Amino acid sequence: MGRALLARGPALSTPTRAASTGGVGPPPSRTSGHLGEGPGGADDEGPVRRQGKVTVKYDRKELRKRLNLEEWILEQLTRLYDCQEEEIPELEIDVDELLDMETDDTRAARVKELLVDCYKPTEAFISGLLDKIRGMQKLSTPQKK
């Protein structure tokens, strides 16, 4: 059997630009008090690339909520399928997809569809999941600070 897949937004799966560059490199050259200017005041070597900061941040509180939710989902699925985490049938509960849906009824129907091969009652799990995602934000779009 496979493992339950919990879809994660970019915040959990995509490294930031600072992480990918390592934030390492020589500082921009400074002459005459301005970036990239030579002694004559004009830019001798073309535009100098400045080190940038990552300006978009993910809300850490939302990330923590999502991680806690994913841990809860795995725990509940091991109970529902009466097995270890590694033995849970492969299924993907995409929280962002659920958040995009208009009503709890459509969300519940989607989760029930995903759990179609579960022999135990799933109503309590679905109800608990819907309660937990109520008020959560999608993570696929970063939050500007």
N, C-alpha and C positions, 0 to 999 in steps of 0.2 A: 504494500500500500504506500501511497505517497504521503506528503505532508500538507497540512492545511496552509494555504497561502493567504496572507493578509496583504492586500494591496496597500502600498505605501506611497504617499505623495513624494514629490521631489525633496522635501525636507529630510526625509529619512534615507533616501537612496542616491541623491546627487551631491557630490562634494561642492563646496563653495569655491568661488574663484580663488580666494585666498588660500584655501587648502590645496588646490591643484597647482598653484604656483609656489606654494610653500612659504610665501611671504618673504622670500629671500632674494637678494639681488643688490647690486650696488645702488647707493642713493643717487638721485639725479644730480648732475653736476651743477654747481652754483658758482657763477662768476658775475660780478657786478651786481649782486643782490637779486638777480632774476633767474628763474629756471631756464636753462638751455641757451642762454645768451653768451656769446663770445666777447672778447675784449672790446670790439667795435660796437657793441650794443645790439648787433643783429645776430640772428641765429645762424651760426656757421655751418652746422651739420644737419640742417633740416629740423623738423620737429622732434623734440626729445620726449619720449614716453614717460609720463609721470607714474609713480606707483599709486594705484588707486586703492580705495577702501571698499569693502563690500558694503553697499548702502542699503541693501534689502535684507532684512532679518526675519527669521521665522519666530513666531511667538513661542517662547520656551514653555509657557504654561500649556498651550495647545499641544505641543509635542509631547509633554509629559502625560497629558490626558490621553493622547492617542496611544502611547506606549502602554499605559495602564490598561486601556481598553483591549489592546491586542493580547496582553497577558491574560486578561480575564476571558477573552474569547477562546484562547488555546486551552485554558483550564476547563471551561465549560464543554468544549468539543471533546476533550479526553473523557469527560464524564458521559456525554451523550453517546459516544461511540464505544465506551467502555474499553479503552485501550490507552497505550502510551502515545505521547505526542508524535513520535515518528511513524506510528501506525494509523494515524487519522487519514481517511481517504482524502485525496487531493481535491480541494475546493478553494474558491477564492471569495472571501467576503470583502468587498470593496466598500469601505466606509464612505469614501467620497461619492461613490455612485449612489449609495443609500441617501446621503445628504442632499443629493440633487433631485431626488424624487419628491413629488408634491405632498403625498400623504403617508401617514403611518401604515395605512392599509396596503399601499403599493410596496412600501419597504418590507412589510411583513410577508407579503406574497413572494417577493424576490428572495428573501432569506429562506423561506419554506421551500422554494424551488431548489435552492442550493443544497438543502438538507434532505432531499427527496429519498435518499437511500439510508437514512437514519431510522432504525427500528424503534427507538425510544421516543416518547412524546417531546416535541420541540417547542411547544407553546411558551413555556416558562423562559427558555433561552431567548426566543424571539422577543418576548415582552421585555426582558431584562436588557437586551441589546438596544431596543428602541428607546428605552428609558435612558440608557447611558449615552447614546449619540445625540439625544435632544439637546440643543443649544451648542453643539460642537461646531467648529468651523472647518471648512475644507482646507486641506494642506497642499493641494496641487497648485494654488496660487499663493506666493509668498506675501506676507503682510509687511507693508512699509511702516517704518518707525519714524 
